[in-house]
Amino acid sequence: MAAASGVAAGGAAPSPQVLMMCLLPLLWPQPVGADAAPDATSPRSQTGPRLQLSHSDLRNRSAVFWTGGVSGGYQALLLDEDQGWLLVGGKDHIYLLRPDSLDRPSRAVYWPAAREHVEHCRLAGKSLETDCANFVRLLQPFNKTHVYACGTGAFHPQCTYLHLGHNAEGPLFMLSHATESGQGKCPFSPRETFTARLTDGELYAGTSVDFMGANAAIFRTTIQGSSQHYIRTEAYDQNWLNEPEFVGSFSIPDTHSPDDDKVYFFFKEKAVEAGQWDKRVYSRVARVCKNDVGGKRSLINRWTTFLKARLVCSVPGPSGVNTQFDELEDIFVLETKDPQNPTIYGVFSTSSSIFRGSAVCVYSMASIRAAFNGPFAHKEGPDYRWVEYKGRIPYPRPGTCPSETYDALHKSTKDFPDEVVSFMRQHQLMWEPVPPLGGRPILTRVNAPYMLKRVVVDRVDAEDGPYDVLHLGTDDGKVVKAVSVVKDNWATEEILLEELTVFQSPTPIMSMELSTKRQQLYVSSELGVAQLGLQRCELYGSDCAECCLARDPYCSWDGQTCSRFFPTSKRRARRQDVKHGDPWSQCPVTEDGSDSVEVRSVYGVEGNSSFLECVARSPQAELRWTVQQQTLSQTHESKLSQSDGDRSLHMRRGLLVQRLELADAGLYTCTSLEHSYSQVLARYRVHIIPNHSLHPDRHQQNHGPSHGKAGPAGGGGGGAGFLGQSGAPHPPPPLPAHRNSWLHQQLPVRSYKDLHMVGTNRLSVDEYCEQLWYREKRRQQKLRTLKLKQESRKARVRRNNPPEMPL
């Protein structure tokens, strides 16, 4: 820790504006607590991440970057952990990378759009650079040797197979010669959101199917065999889909019977139930049965099991008013030991015009199934409001998958009675919404400089149980690592662990892939792909307390360093406390460490300012300042708070004391407080130089003339009266070359020589510092002389009293 002291030369104190200009290089621009405060709708106070790394920091560490492709959006990533490859879909190319190290040479296949499609795209008014090319949007595993790939094809979607394998000549990486239409599988536009999932030889996709993007639907297309049969939602019917933006799709079984397997779609759309003139956007979860083949006389080639429900992500407020995060941005399905009950993580943003905010909500499959098994929403006419349907529900219940095992009369959706099919045509929306676990988000970021856009989740085994670690991508090229901790009272606490600026220029994170096997995270944007380690334990600190306070499930104290935690480790020295972050219970900490912190001497001039530097080791820690002052009768200690007035300002990098007074002299202590753990970071002994000591001429007039050579101030007398000393017969000797080392310790202002506050018959800053250094040099020489005398005396005693020899 360094200390900066306000320096003045002469009797007239410089203005606070001058001192602030001089201290700006050492200060943050605003006091602590002046951050953009969370909006009133924010459910809790927000703290910054414990670790922040810039793009250059990441480049100098373990992060690996790949930028070897043709400039264009790298929106599609596909990772195969077992075979050890990472596919990246880009502009007119598909790239094959090594996930162990992205900086190795990559392989690429060229897959452009047809020339006539590019020309047609150009004539339609689209951009050749950003639209009229084949942007690869879909990469899905087909089997062990082939990947199904689709691209926009210059607003003419196309799909093909990518072969990855080996033959006698070596590894294969090539495209199939045959291509097929990508309509209903891939969007026309490279910027349109969509989702697709390939399962059991059939592709389930949510996308638009026309050039203008006006006809959006949920499709299932059979891609095996010569005939490609399809089934879809009803076109241009807002009760089915109303201007949807698709986010994700997943195959999740409902029971142990394959007949009950369903595909779930997550999207957002304009809410029909909000009112004709209300343009609110709601997030949805929809489902279809895999064995749905459409109706026989009605809903031919249309879903007969399509249902949708609202996903709610809101913060409960006073008087029952909730803060809604309505717009779904991304979804992640975290698999568990039970394949029927994964945990669903969703990233939401607010459509409010009052504040910007993002939130993460968690859902259980039990809550989703309960909504689909509940009452239907109903609207009898265009002028009627949506209400709960309380009429008779036909059998079998609409939305139920046909099963020969449970119902021999309805082996297929074509066997459903007309009453069921007719009911499904008018009732796709469920009345009850899907609430999040705990009734509120597990993480919120309100009025932050970024918006959350992507999420992947890693379940990590820690010392006190499993934790779900969130890796969140933002709209400005950052990755935020966070964890939500359930406390003893079942309340949740959000902990931001890291904020990494992955890409040099602000650009949205487009895709993220998590490798638990390699402990790596792969992130893509317009600028390229980055490979990030899941943990940076060594950066949290160099002792047990700092490692424990980090509360990172990946990290623990091993007795020597903060390193990755292994649940199977038999080392007893492992120390970790994610739930409480309490070093007192985990580390051999017995005191606050104040005795081990050096007391630094700082000199200030009466009437001027002094800055004491103290930087918290964690943004989540609170800094507290105390001062111990000596009076004539006793020593008393007091706390310096923000409410002390404008004489002391708590800055991000320390304490600024303005308009110093003689009573401000004392021992200043900076203490870091985080949870129940306090630690002394810096101690300063502040000496106040009386203002009259810097007026040699005025002091001479009061005490009579003195004889000798002119002092450093250039006055007629010597150095009499400087800092209360008696007159010196000779001016101080010239300073040696290394004097600035001591001056920097005492006065570490970056450019103290620029403070030329000089007037007639006053000391300049350089002269004042030289005199101050000279006095300190004399004091250090006396201390060394005294130490040498003491050592000589001890040696003489040892020679005169030799130790007795044993008998």
C-alpha positions in Angstrom: 0.0 0.0 0.0 1.2 3.4 -0.9 0.2 6.7 0.6 -0.3 10.0 -1.1 0.1 13.2 0.9 -1.2 16.6 -0.1 1.9 18.9 -0.3 2.0 22.6 -0.1 4.8 25.1 0.1 4.2 28.4 1.7 1.7 30.0 3.9 -1.2 30.3 1.5 -3.0 27.0 1.2 -3.7 25.9 -2.4 -7.3 25.7 -3.4 -9.1 22.4 -3.2 -9.5 22.4 -7.0 -5.7 22.5 -7.4 -5.3 19.6 -5.0 -8.0 17.6 -6.6 -6.4 18.0 -10.0 -3.1 16.8 -8.6 -4.7 13.8 -6.9 -6.9 12.7 -9.8 -4.4 10.2 -11.1 -4.6 8.3 -7.9 -8.4 8.6 -7.3 -11.4 7.0 -8.8 -13.7 9.5 -10.3 -16.5 9.1 -7.8 -16.7 8.3 -4.1 -17.7 4.9 -2.8 -21.4 4.4 -3.1 -21.8 6.6 -6.1 -22.4 3.8 -8.5 -25.5 3.8 -10.5 -27.8 2.7 -7.8 -30.2 -0.2 -8.6 -33.6 0.8 -9.6 -36.3 0.9 -7.0 -37.6 -2.3 -8.5 -34.4 -4.1 -7.8 -35.0 -6.9 -5.2 -31.7 -6.6 -3.4 -28.5 -4.7 -3.3 -26.1 -5.6 -6.1 -22.4 -6.0 -5.6 -19.6 -6.2 -8.2 -17.8 -9.4 -9.1 -14.9 -10.4 -7.0 -12.6 -10.8 -9.9 -12.5 -8.6 -13.0 -10.2 -9.3 -16.0 -9.8 -7.3 -19.1 -9.2 -8.7 -22.6 -5.5 -8.2 -22.3 -5.4 -9.9 -18.9 -7.1 -12.9 -20.5 -4.7 -13.0 -23.4 -1.7 -13.0 -21.0 -3.2 -15.9 -19.0 -4.7 -19.2 -19.9 -7.4 -18.0 -22.4 -6.9 -19.1 -26.0 -8.4 -17.2 -29.0 -9.3 -18.3 -32.5 -9.8 -15.7 -35.2 -8.7 -17.6 -38.2 -12.0 -17.7 -40.1 -13.6 -15.4 -42.7 -15.1 -12.4 -41.0 -18.7 -13.2 -40.1 -21.0 -14.3 -37.3 -19.9 -17.5 -35.6 -23.4 -18.3 -34.4 -23.3 -22.1 -34.4 -21.1 -24.2 -32.1 -21.1 -28.0 -31.7 -18.8 -29.8 -29.3 -18.1 -33.5 -29.3 -16.2 -34.3 -26.1 -15.6 -38.0 -26.8 -14.1 -37.5 -30.3 -12.4 -34.3 -29.4 -13.6 -31.8 -32.0 -15.4 -28.4 -32.0 -17.3 -27.3 -35.1 -17.9 -23.6 -35.7 -20.4 -22.4 -38.3 -19.5 -19.2 -40.0 -19.9 -17.2 -43.2 -19.7 -19.6 -46.2 -17.5 -22.0 -44.1 -17.6 -24.7 -41.4 -14.5 -24.9 -39.3 -13.1 -27.9 -37.4 -11.1 -26.9 -34.2 -9.3 -28.8 -31.5 -11.0 -28.1 -28.2 -7.9 -28.8 -26.2 -6.2 -25.8 -27.9 -7.9 -23.5 -30.3 -4.6 -21.9 -31.4 -3.7 -25.1 -33.3 -4.2 -25.0 -37.1 -7.9 -25.5 -38.0 -9.5 -27.2 -41.0 -12.3 -25.6 -43.0 -14.8 -26.6 -45.7 -16.1 -24.0 -48.1 -19.9 -24.0 -48.5 -21.1 -20.9 -50.4 -24.6 -20.0 -51.5 -25.5 -20.6 -55.2 -24.7 -17.6 -57.4 -28.3 -17.2 -58.6 -29.4 -17.0 -55.0 -26.8 -14.4 -54.1 -27.9 -12.3 -57.1 -31.6 -12.7 -56.2 -30.8 -11.6 -52.6 -28.9 -8.6 -53.9 -31.8 -7.5 -56.2 -34.2 -7.9 -53.3 -32.3 -5.0 -51.5 -30.2 -7.1 -49.1 -26.6 -6.5 -48.3 -24.0 -8.6 -50.0 -21.7 -8.5 -47.0 -24.2 -9.1 -44.1 -27.1 -10.9 -45.8 -26.3 -12.4 -49.2 -24.1 -15.3 -48.2 -24.5 -18.7 -46.6 -24.4 -18.2 -42.9 -24.3 -21.6 -41.2 -26.9 -21.5 -38.4 -27.5 -25.2 -37.6 -25.1 -27.9 -36.6 -26.7 -31.1 -35.1 -25.2 -34.5 -34.6 -26.8 -37.1 -36.9 -24.8 -40.2 -36.0 -21.2 -41.0 -35.0 -19.7 -40.0 -38.3 -22.1 -37.3 -39.7 -23.4 -33.9 -38.7 -26.5 -32.3 -40.1 -25.8 -28.7 -41.2 -28.0 -25.9 -42.4 -27.3 -22.4 -43.6 -29.2 -19.4 -44.8 -28.0 -19.8 -48.4 -28.4 -16.0 -49.2 -32.1 -16.0 -48.1 -32.6 -19.5 -49.7 -32.0 -22.0 -46.8 -30.1 -25.2 -47.6 -29.1 -28.2 -45.6 -26.5 -31.0 -46.1 -24.5 -33.6 -44.2 -20.9 -33.1 -43.0 -18.8 -36.2 -42.8 -16.3 -36.5 -40.0 -14.4 -39.8 -39.7 -11.4 -41.7 -40.9 -10.4 -43.8 -43.9 -7.2 -45.4 -45.2 -5.8 -42.0 -46.2 -6.5 -40.2 -42.9 -9.1 -38.2 -41.2 -12.2 -37.0 -43.2 -13.8 -33.6 -43.1 -16.0 -33.0 -46.1 -19.5 -32.0 -47.1 -22.0 -34.3 -48.9 -22.5 -33.5 -52.5 -26.2 -33.6 -52.2 -28.0 -30.6 -50.6 -31.7 -30.3 -49.7 -34.1 -27.4 -49.0 -33.7 -25.8 -45.5 -37.2 -24.3 -45.5 -38.8 -25.1 -42.1 -35.4 -26.0 -40.7 -33.3 -22.9 -40.9 -34.3 -19.2 -41.1 -33.8 -17.1 -44.2 -32.1 -14.2 -42.4 -28.7 -14.5 -40.6 -30.1 -12.3 -37.8 -33.4 -14.0 -37.1 -33.6 -16.0 -33.9 -34.6 -19.7 -34.3 -34.2 -23.1 -32.6 -33.8 -26.6 -33.9 -33.3 -30.0 -32.3 -32.5 -33.3 -34.2 -33.8 -36.3 -32.4 -34.7 -39.9 -33.6 -34.1 -38.9 -37.2 -36.5 -36.0 -37.1 -35.7 -32.3 -36.9 -37.9 -30.1 -34.6 -37.5 -26.5 -35.5 -39.0 -23.1 -34.6 -38.4 -20.7 -37.5 -40.0 -18.6 -40.2 -40.6 -20.2 -43.6 -40.8 -17.2 -45.9 -38.5 -14.5 -47.3 -40.1 -11.7 -45.2 -40.1 -13.7 -41.9 -43.8 -13.2 -41.4 -44.9 -16.8 -41.4 -43.3 -18.5 -38.3 -44.1 -22.0 -37.2 -42.9 -25.0 -35.1 -42.0 -27.7 -37.6 -41.1 -31.3 -37.5 -39.4 -32.7 -40.6 -38.4 -36.3 -41.2 -34.9 -36.1 -42.7 -34.3 -39.8 -43.1 -35.4 -41.5 -46.3 -36.4 -40.1 -49.6 -39.7 -38.5 -48.5 -39.6 -35.6 -46.1 -42.9 -35.6 -44.3 -43.6 -32.5 -42.2 -46.0 -31.3 -39.5 -46.4 -27.7 -38.3 -48.5 -25.2 -36.3 -51.3 -23.4 -38.0 -50.2 -20.6 -40.2 -51.2 -16.9 -39.6 -53.3 -17.8 -36.5 -52.2 -15.6 -33.6 -53.8 -17.9 -31.0 -51.2 -20.5 -32.0 -48.2 -18.2 -32.5 -48.1 -14.4 -32.5 -44.9 -13.0 -33.9 -42.7 -15.5 -32.0 -39.0 -15.3 -31.4 -37.7 -18.8 -30.7 -35.0 -19.4 -28.1 -34.5 -23.1 -27.5 -35.9 -26.6 -27.9 -35.2 -29.8 -26.0 -36.4 -33.4 -26.0 -37.5 -34.4 -22.5 -39.3 -37.7 -21.6 -42.4 -37.4 -19.4 -42.5 -41.1 -18.2 -40.7 -44.3 -18.7 -42.9 -45.0 -21.7 -41.4 -43.8 -25.1 -45.0 -42.9 -26.1 -45.0 -40.0 -23.6 -41.8 -38.4 -25.0 -42.2 -34.8 -25.8 -40.3 -31.9 -27.3 -40.4 -28.6 -25.4 -40.0 -25.2 -27.1 -39.1 -22.0 -25.4 -39.9 -18.6 -27.1 -41.3 -15.2 -26.6 -44.2 -13.6 -28.4 -46.8 -10.8 -28.3 -49.3 -11.8 -25.7 -52.8 -12.3 -27.1 -54.3 -12.5 -23.6 -52.9 -9.0 -22.7 -55.5 -7.2 -24.8 -56.0 -6.1 -28.3 -54.1 -2.8 -28.0 -51.5 -4.0 -25.5 -48.2 -4.9 -27.2 -46.7 -6.7 -24.2 -44.4 -9.6 -24.8 -44.7 -12.8 -22.8 -42.3 -15.7 -22.6 -43.6 -19.2 -23.3 -43.0 -22.8 -23.0 -44.8 -25.1 -25.5 -44.8 -28.8 -26.0 -45.7 -31.4 -28.6 -45.8 -35.2 -28.6 -43.1 -36.9 -30.6 -45.7 -39.4 -31.9 -48.1 -36.7 -33.1 -48.9 -37.2 -36.7 -51.8 -34.7 -37.1 -55.5 -35.1 -37.4 -57.5 -37.3 -39.8 -60.3 -35.0 -41.0 -59.2 -31.8 -39.2 -55.7 -30.4 -38.4 -54.2 -32.5 -41.2 -50.4 -32.0 -41.1 -51.0 -29.8 -38.0 -50.1 -30.5 -34.4 -53.0 -32.0 -32.4 -51.0 -32.0 -29.1 -49.6 -28.4 -29.2 -50.0 -26.6 -25.9 -48.3 -23.5 -24.5 -48.0 -21.8 -21.1 -46.6 -18.5 -19.9 -43.2 -18.5 -18.2 -43.1 -16.0 -15.3 -39.9 -14.4 -14.1 -40.7 -11.6 -11.7 -39.6 -9.9 -8.4 -42.3 -9.6 -5.8 -42.8 -6.1 -4.7 -44.9 -4.1 -2.2 -48.7 -4.1 -2.5 -48.5 -7.2 -4.8 -46.9 -5.2 -7.6 -44.3 -7.4 -9.3 -41.3 -6.3 -11.4 -41.7 -8.4 -14.6 -38.8 -9.7 -16.7 -40.9 -10.8 -19.6 -38.5 -11.3 -22.5 -36.8 -14.6 -22.7 -33.2 -14.4 -24.1 -31.8 -17.9 -23.6 -32.6 -21.2 -22.0 -30.4 -24.0 -20.6 -31.5 -27.5 -19.6 -29.3 -28.9 -16.9 -29.5 -32.7 -16.9 -29.7 -34.5 -13.6 -29.6 -38.2 -12.6 -33.3 -38.3 -13.4 -33.7 -37.7 -17.2 -37.4 -36.9 -16.7 -36.7 -34.0 -14.4 -33.9 -31.7 -15.5 -33.5 -28.2 -14.1 -34.4 -25.4 -16.5 -32.4 -22.1 -16.4 -33.7 -19.1 -18.3 -32.2 -15.6 -18.9 -34.8 -12.9 -19.1 -34.7 -9.1 -19.9 -37.2 -6.5 -19.1 -39.2 -4.6 -21.7 -39.7 -1.7 -19.3 -39.0 1.8 -20.5 -38.1 2.9 -17.0 -35.1 0.8 -16.4 -32.9 -1.8 -18.0 -32.5 -5.2 -16.3 -31.7 -8.9 -16.7 -32.6 -11.8 -14.5 -32.0 -15.5 -14.2 -34.9 -17.7 -13.2 -35.0 -21.5 -12.5 -37.9 -23.8 -13.3 -38.7 -27.4 -12.4 -40.3 -29.9 -14.8 -42.9 -30.5 -12.1 -44.0 -26.9 -12.3 -44.1 -27.0 -16.1 -46.1 -30.2 -16.2 -48.5 -28.9 -13.5 -49.3 -25.9 -15.8 -50.0 -28.2 -18.7 -52.2 -30.4 -16.5 -54.2 -27.5 -15.2 -57.1 -25.5 -16.6 -57.2 -24.1 -20.1 -57.5 -20.5 -21.1 -60.7 -19.6 -23.0 -62.0 -16.8 -25.1 -65.5 -17.1 -26.6 -65.4 -14.1 -28.9 -63.0 -11.3 -30.1 -64.5 -8.8 -27.6 -64.4 -11.1 -24.7 -61.6 -11.3 -22.2 -59.5 -14.4 -21.6 -60.9 -16.4 -18.7 -60.3 -19.9 -17.2 -62.2 -22.6 -19.1 -64.6 -24.3 -16.7 -66.6 -26.3 -19.2 -66.4 -30.1 -19.9 -63.0 -31.3 -21.1 -63.2 -34.1 -23.7 -61.6 -37.5 -23.4 -58.7 -38.2 -23.9 -57.5 -35.0 -22.3 -56.3 -32.6 -25.0 -52.5 -32.5 -25.2 -52.2 -36.1 -24.1 -49.9 -38.3 -26.2 -51.6 -41.3 -27.8 -50.4 -44.6 -26.4 -51.4 -48.1 -27.3 -50.2 -49.3 -23.9 -52.7 -47.1 -21.9 -55.5 -46.6 -24.4 -56.0 -49.2 -27.1 -58.8 -47.1 -28.7 -56.4 -44.2 -29.5 -53.2 -45.6 -30.8 -52.5 -42.5 -33.0 -53.5 -38.9 -33.1 -55.5 -39.7 -36.2 -57.7 -41.9 -33.9 -58.6 -38.9 -31.6 -62.3 -38.0 -31.6 -63.4 -35.0 -33.6 -64.4 -33.4 -30.3 -60.8 -33.5 -29.0 -59.3 -32.2 -32.3 -61.9 -29.4 -32.4 -61.1 -28.4 -28.8 -57.3 -28.3 -29.6 -57.9 -26.0 -32.5 -59.3 -23.3 -30.1 -57.4 -24.0 -26.9 -53.7 -24.0 -27.1 -53.1 -21.6 -24.2 -53.0 -22.8 -20.5 -54.6 -20.6 -17.8 -52.0 -21.1 -15.1 -48.5 -19.7 -15.7 -45.2 -21.5 -14.7 -43.7 -19.8 -11.7 -39.9 -20.0 -11.0 -38.5 -21.9 -8.1 -38.5 -19.9 -4.9 -41.0 -17.5 -6.5 -38.3 -15.0 -7.7 -35.1 -14.8 -9.8 -31.9 -16.2 -8.4 -29.9 -13.4 -10.0 -30.8 -9.9 -11.1 -28.7 -7.2 -12.8 -30.6 -3.9 -12.9 -29.2 -0.8 -14.6 -25.9 -2.6 -15.2 -23.7 -1.6 -18.1 -24.6 -4.8 -19.9 -27.5 -7.1 -20.6 -27.4 -10.9 -20.1 -27.9 -12.8 -23.3 -26.6 -16.4 -22.9 -26.3 -19.0 -20.2 -24.7 -22.3 -19.6 -24.7 -24.0 -16.2 -22.2 -26.4 -14.6 -23.2 -28.4 -11.5 -20.1 -28.5 -9.3 -19.5 -30.7 -6.2 -18.2 -28.6 -3.4 -17.2 -29.4 0.2 -20.7 -28.6 1.5 -22.7 -30.0 -1.4 -23.4 -29.4 -5.1 -23.7 -25.9 -6.6 -24.9 -24.7 -10.0 -22.4 -22.3 -11.4 -23.8 -19.9 -14.0 -21.6 -18.8 -16.9 -23.5 -15.8 -18.5 -22.7 -14.1 -21.8 -23.5 -10.4 -22.2 -24.4 -8.1 -25.1 -21.0 -6.4 -24.9 -18.6 -9.4 -25.1 -18.3 -10.3 -21.4 -18.7 -13.6 -19.5 -20.0 -13.3 -16.0 -19.6 -16.3 -13.6 -22.1 -16.4 -10.7 -23.5 -18.8 -8.2 -26.7 -18.7 -6.2 -26.5 -19.9 -2.6 -29.5 -21.1 -0.6 -29.2 -19.9 3.0 -30.5 -21.6 6.2 -33.7 -19.7 6.0 -34.3 -20.8 2.4 -33.5 -17.4 1.0 -31.1 -17.2 -1.9 -28.0 -15.1 -2.1 -26.4 -14.2 -5.4 -22.7 -14.1 -5.7 -20.8 -12.7 -8.7 -17.5 -14.5 -8.9 -15.9 -13.2 -12.1 -16.5 -10.7 -14.9 -14.3 -11.4 -17.9 -14.0 -9.1 -20.9 -13.5 -11.8 -23.5 -13.5 -9.8 -26.7 -11.6 -6.6 -27.3 -14.5 -4.7 -28.9 -18.0 -4.8 -27.4 -19.9 -7.4 -29.3 -22.7 -9.7 -28.2 -21.9 -13.2 -27.1 -23.6 -15.4 -29.7 -23.1 -19.0 -28.5 -21.6 -20.9 -25.6 -20.5 -24.5 -25.2 -19.4 -26.0 -21.9 -16.9 -28.9 -21.6 -17.1 -30.5 -18.2 -14.6 -33.1 -19.3 -11.9 -30.5 -20.2 -13.1 -27.9 -17.7 -13.3 -25.4 -20.6 -15.9 -22.9 -21.8 -16.1 -22.0 -25.5 -17.6 -18.6 -26.4 -18.3 -17.2 -29.9 -19.1 -13.8 -31.2 -18.7 -11.9 -34.5 -15.0 -11.5 -33.7 -14.1 -15.2 -33.2 -14.1 -18.0 -30.6 -12.5 -18.0 -27.2 -11.5 -20.9 -25.0 -11.7 -20.0 -21.2 -10.9 -22.1 -18.2 -13.8 -22.6 -15.8 -11.7 -21.4 -12.8 -8.9 -19.0 -12.0 -8.4 -19.9 -8.4 -4.8 -18.5 -8.1 -6.1 -15.0 -8.7 -8.3 -14.8 -5.7 -5.5 -14.3 -3.3 -2.4 -15.7 -1.6 -3.8 -16.8 1.7 -6.5 -19.0 3.1 -8.8 -16.2 4.1 -9.0 -14.7 0.7 -9.5 -18.0 -1.0 -12.3 -18.8 1.4 -14.0 -15.4 1.0 -14.1 -15.9 -2.8 -16.8 -18.6 -2.3 -16.0 -20.2 -5.6 -17.2 -23.8 -5.7 -14.3 -24.6 -8.1 -11.6 -23.4 -5.6 -10.3 -24.3 -2.2 -7.3 -23.7 0.0 -4.9 -26.7 -0.1 -2.6 -25.5 2.6 -0.3 -23.5 0.3 -2.3 -22.0 -2.5 -5.8 -21.4 -3.7 -6.3 -24.1 -6.3 -9.0 -26.2 -7.9 -11.1 -28.3 -5.6 -11.4 -32.0 -6.2 -14.2 -33.8 -4.2 -12.2 -37.1 -4.2 -9.1 -35.5 -2.7 -8.0 -37.1 0.6 -6.0 -34.1 1.6 -7.2 -32.8 5.0 -5.8 -29.4 4.4 -8.6 -28.5 2.0 -10.5 -25.5 3.1 -13.7 -24.3 1.4 -17.0 -22.6 2.6 -19.2 -21.6 -0.3 -22.4 -21.2 1.8 -21.0 -18.8 4.4 -17.6 -17.7 3.2 -16.4 -17.7 6.8 -12.5 -17.7 7.2 -12.8 -17.9 11.0 -14.2 -21.5 10.7 -11.9 -22.6 7.9 -8.6 -20.9 8.3 -6.0 -20.6 11.1 -6.9 -16.9 11.6 -6.6 -15.6 15.2 -6.3 -11.8 14.6 -7.0 -9.1 12.1 -3.3 -8.8 11.1 -2.9 -5.3 12.3 0.5 -6.0 14.0 1.9 -7.3 10.7 0.9 -4.1 8.7 3.7 -1.5 8.6 2.8 2.0 9.8 3.6 4.5 7.1 4.5 8.1 7.9 2.6 10.7 6.0 3.2 14.5 6.2 0.5 17.0 5.5 0.5 20.8 5.7 -2.1 22.6 7.8 -4.9 23.9 5.6 -4.2 21.6 2.7 -5.3 18.0 1.8 -4.0 14.6 2.3 -4.8 11.3 0.5 -4.3 7.9 2.2 -4.5 5.0 -0.3 -6.3 1.8 0.6 -7.7 -0.6 -2.0 -10.0 -3.4 -1.0 -8.8 -6.8 -2.2 -12.4 -7.6 -3.2 -15.1 -5.3 -4.6 -17.5 -7.1 -2.3 -15.6 -5.9 0.8 -16.4 -2.7 2.8 -13.6 -0.4 3.8 -13.8 1.3 7.2 -11.4 4.0 8.5 -10.6 4.7 12.1 -8.3 7.4 13.6 -6.4 7.2 16.9 -5.6 10.6 18.2 -3.4 11.6 21.1 -4.6 14.4 23.4 -2.9 15.9 26.4 -4.6 13.5 28.8 -5.4 10.3 26.8 -5.6 8.5 23.5 -9.0 8.0 21.9 -10.1 6.3 18.7 -13.0 7.3 16.5 -14.5 6.0 13.3 -14.5 8.1 10.1 -17.9 7.8 8.3 -19.3 9.3 5.1 -21.5 11.5 7.3 -18.6 13.3 8.8 -19.2 16.2 6.4 -17.1 17.3 3.4 -13.8 17.3 5.3 -13.2 13.6 4.6 -14.2 11.7 1.5 -14.2 7.9 1.2 -12.9 7.3 -2.3 -12.6 4.0 -4.1 -8.8 4.0 -3.6 -8.6 5.5 -0.2 -9.5 8.4 2.1 -9.2 12.1 1.1 -8.9 14.5 4.1 -9.6 18.0 3.1 -8.5 21.2 4.9 -6.1 19.5 7.3 -6.1 20.8 10.9 -3.5 20.2 13.6 -6.1 18.0 15.4 -6.1 15.6 12.4 -2.7 14.2 13.4 -2.9 10.6 14.5 -2.8 6.9 13.5 -5.2 6.2 10.6 -6.2 2.5 10.1 -8.0 1.1 7.0 -9.9 -2.1 7.7 -11.6 -4.4 5.2 -14.9 -6.0 6.3 -16.4 -8.9 4.4 -19.0 -11.1 6.0 -17.8 -11.6 9.5 -14.1 -11.3 8.6 -12.2 -8.1 9.1 -8.6 -7.5 8.1 -6.3 -4.4 8.4 -5.0 -3.4 5.1 -3.1 -0.2 5.8 -2.0 2.0 8.7 -0.7 5.6 8.4 0.9 7.9 11.0 -0.2 11.4 9.8 1.9 14.3 10.9 0.5 17.8 10.4 3.0 20.6 9.7 1.9 23.9 11.1 1.3 26.5 8.5 3.6 29.1 10.1 6.5 26.7 9.8 6.6 27.2 6.1 7.1 31.1 6.4 10.8 31.5 7.1 10.7 35.3 6.6 7.6 35.8 8.8 9.2 33.5 11.4 12.4 35.6 11.3 10.6 38.8 12.0 9.0 37.3 15.0 12.2 35.8 16.5 14.8 38.3 15.4 17.5 38.0 12.7 19.7 35.0 12.5 23.2 34.9 11.1 24.3 32.5 8.4 24.0 31.7 4.8 20.8 32.0 2.9 18.6 29.1 3.3 17.0 27.0 0.6 14.0 29.4 0.4 16.2 32.1 -0.9 15.5 34.5 2.1 18.1 36.6 3.8 18.4 34.2 6.8 19.2 30.6 7.1 16.9 27.7 7.6 15.8 28.9 11.0 12.3 28.0 12.1 11.7 25.3 9.5 9.4 22.7 11.1 10.1 24.2 14.5 13.8 23.5 14.4 16.5 25.8 15.6 18.5 27.6 13.0 21.1 25.6 11.2 24.6 27.1 10.7 24.8 25.7 7.2 22.3 24.9 4.5 21.5 21.2 4.0 24.0 19.4 1.8 23.1 18.4 -1.7 20.8 15.4 -2.0 22.2 12.1 -3.3 20.8 10.6 -6.5 18.6 8.1 -4.7 16.6 10.6 -2.7 13.5 10.2 -4.9 13.1 6.6 -3.5 12.3 8.0 -0.1 10.3 10.9 -1.4 8.1 8.5 -3.4 7.4 6.5 -0.2 6.5 9.6 1.7 4.9 11.6 -1.1 3.7 9.1 -3.8 1.9 11.7 -5.9 2.6 10.8 -9.5 3.8 14.2 -10.4 4.5 16.2 -7.3 6.9 18.4 -9.2 4.0 19.8 -11.1 2.6 21.4 -8.0 4.5 24.6 -8.3 2.6 26.6 -5.7 5.4 29.2 -5.3 5.1 32.8 -4.2 7.4 35.5 -2.9 9.6 34.4 0.0 7.9 30.9 0.1 9.3 27.4 -0.3 8.8 25.7 -3.6 7.6 22.1 -3.5 11.0 20.8 -4.5 12.7 22.8 -1.8 10.2 21.7 0.8 10.7 18.0 -0.2 14.5 18.3 -0.1 14.4 19.7 3.4 12.0 17.0 4.4 14.2 14.3 2.9 17.3 15.8 4.5 15.6 15.6 8.0 14.6 12.0 7.4 18.1 11.1 6.2 19.5 12.5 9.4 17.0 10.5 11.5 17.8 7.3 9.7 21.5 7.8 10.2 21.0 8.3 14.0 18.9 5.1 14.1 21.6 3.1 12.3 24.3 4.5 14.6 22.3 3.6 17.7 21.7 0.1 16.3 25.4 -0.4 15.7 26.2 0.7 19.3 23.6 -1.7 20.7 25.0 -4.6 18.7 28.6 -3.7 19.7 27.5 -3.6 23.4 25.9 -7.0 23.1 29.0 -8.5 21.5 31.2 -7.1 24.2 29.0 -8.6 26.9 29.1 -12.0 25.2 33.0 -11.9 25.0 33.2 -11.0 28.7 30.7 -13.7 29.8 31.4 -16.8 27.8 29.0 -19.8 28.3 30.0 -22.4 30.8 31.2 -25.7 29.4 29.3 -28.8 30.5 31.0 -31.2 32.9 
